[in-house]
Amino acid sequence: MEAAIAKLDKYHLLVLDDLAYVTKDQAETSVLFELISARYERRSMLITANQPFGEWNRVFPDPAMTLAAVDRLVHHATIFEMNVESYRRRSALQRQSRAGRPPTFATIKSTEEMSRTDNQTSE
């Protein structure tokens, strides 16, 4: 792990995209925390996340590690909070409208809802 962090240290800016997208296990979050700590006040990081900091308990399973990581990240940081429409969704809708098909909207079902629907159809 130390060798990998040292290798990444040669970059002045490290970009971590969609950091909060996937839940990570304890080993992965430990490495991520070590990376954040190693770069803290030494090198720059640009992080994109689809979750506000208040939801980062999904990123780091340990509450103390979550607090420590966020504390290091926001100290000296410039934070841009962007509550805008997804450009991917907008682009897909534009492609569909040009193709003559009416736009459709995706819905997100929880696993509980999907399970309920499956149980109803099998009855």
GUTI-246396 format. One line per 3 residues: their letters; for each residue x, y, z of C-alpha. Coordinates in Angstrom, 2 decimals, decimal comma. Layout:
A> X Y Z ~ ...
END
This chain:
MEA> 0,00 0,00 0,00 ~ 2,79 2,44 0,88 ~ 4,45 1,84 -2,49
AIA> 1,20 2,61 -4,33 ~ 0,65 5,78 -2,32 ~ 4,26 6,84 -2,97
KLD> 3,73 6,22 -6,70 ~ 0,61 8,43 -6,69 ~ 2,47 11,10 -4,75
KYH> 4,38 12,18 -7,86 ~ 1,17 13,70 -9,24 ~ 0,45 17,25 -8,14
LLV> -3,28 16,70 -8,62 ~ -5,07 13,42 -8,04 ~ -8,65 13,11 -9,33
LDD> -11,07 10,68 -7,70 ~ -14,29 10,59 -9,71 ~ -17,63 9,33 -8,32
LAY> -16,10 8,52 -4,96 ~ -19,36 7,87 -3,13 ~ -20,91 5,82 -5,93
VTK> -19,99 2,33 -4,69 ~ -19,89 1,10 -1,11 ~ -16,40 -0,01 -0,19
DQA> -15,23 -2,64 2,28 ~ -12,99 -2,00 5,29 ~ -9,74 -2,72 3,42
ETS> -10,64 -0,38 0,54 ~ -11,67 2,43 2,86 ~ -8,48 2,02 4,88
VLF> -6,42 2,48 1,72 ~ -8,55 5,46 0,67 ~ -8,16 7,04 4,10
ELI> -4,37 6,49 4,00 ~ -4,26 8,15 0,58 ~ -6,26 11,15 1,81
SAR> -4,08 11,42 4,91 ~ -0,85 11,13 2,94 ~ -1,84 13,94 0,58
YER> -3,37 16,16 3,28 ~ -1,75 19,61 3,20 ~ 0,89 18,35 0,74
RSM> -0,75 17,60 -2,60 ~ -4,04 18,49 -4,26 ~ -7,04 16,26 -4,75
LIT> -10,15 16,82 -6,82 ~ -13,02 14,62 -5,76 ~ -16,43 14,22 -7,33
ANQ> -19,16 12,47 -5,38 ~ -22,84 11,97 -5,89 ~ -23,50 12,14 -2,14
PFG> -23,20 15,08 0,25 ~ -20,70 14,70 3,09 ~ -23,55 13,83 5,45
EWN> -24,03 10,61 3,47 ~ -20,38 9,56 3,45 ~ -21,03 6,99 6,15
RVF> -21,81 4,85 3,08 ~ -18,27 5,42 1,82 ~ -16,48 4,79 5,09
PDP> -18,12 2,15 7,30 ~ -16,36 3,45 10,42 ~ -17,92 6,73 11,68
AMT> -14,61 7,95 13,15 ~ -12,83 7,34 9,84 ~ -15,63 9,15 7,99
LAA> -15,28 12,19 10,21 ~ -11,47 12,19 9,97 ~ -11,48 11,81 6,16
VDR> -14,07 14,53 5,60 ~ -12,25 16,80 8,05 ~ -9,02 16,47 6,06
LVH> -10,78 16,90 2,73 ~ -12,70 20,07 3,60 ~ -9,82 21,81 5,39
HAT> -8,36 24,26 2,83 ~ -10,91 23,03 0,25 ~ -13,02 24,80 -2,28
IFE> -16,33 22,96 -2,46 ~ -18,68 23,20 -5,42 ~ -22,14 21,84 -4,76
MNV> -23,94 21,34 -8,02 ~ -27,64 20,58 -7,93 ~ -28,21 20,43 -11,66
ESY> -29,90 18,11 -14,10 ~ -27,79 15,16 -15,21 ~ -26,17 15,97 -18,55
RRR> -26,29 12,26 -19,45 ~ -30,07 12,15 -18,93 ~ -30,56 15,38 -20,86
SAL> -28,46 14,07 -23,75 ~ -30,40 10,79 -23,82 ~ -33,71 12,65 -23,90
QRQ> -32,47 14,84 -26,76 ~ -31,36 11,78 -28,75 ~ -34,76 10,14 -28,21
SRA> -36,69 13,24 -29,27 ~ -34,63 13,50 -32,47 ~ -35,37 9,84 -33,21
GRP> -39,10 10,56 -33,05 ~ -39,69 8,57 -29,87 ~ -41,31 10,21 -26,87
PTF> -38,96 10,71 -23,92 ~ -39,29 8,23 -21,11 ~ -38,21 8,61 -17,54
ATI> -36,33 6,00 -15,59 ~ -37,56 5,04 -12,17 ~ -35,45 3,60 -9,43
KST> -36,95 0,76 -7,47 ~ -35,58 -0,40 -4,18 ~ -34,78 -4,09 -3,79
EEM> -37,77 -4,30 -1,46 ~ -40,09 -2,94 -4,17 ~ -38,65 -5,31 -6,77
SRT> -39,06 -8,24 -4,39 ~ -42,67 -7,25 -3,72 ~ -43,40 -7,00 -7,45
DNQ> -41,79 -10,41 -8,09 ~ -43,82 -11,99 -5,29 ~ -47,06 -10,54 -6,68
TSE> -46,45 -11,87 -10,18 ~ -45,56 -15,36 -8,93 ~ -48,76 -15,66 -6,87
END
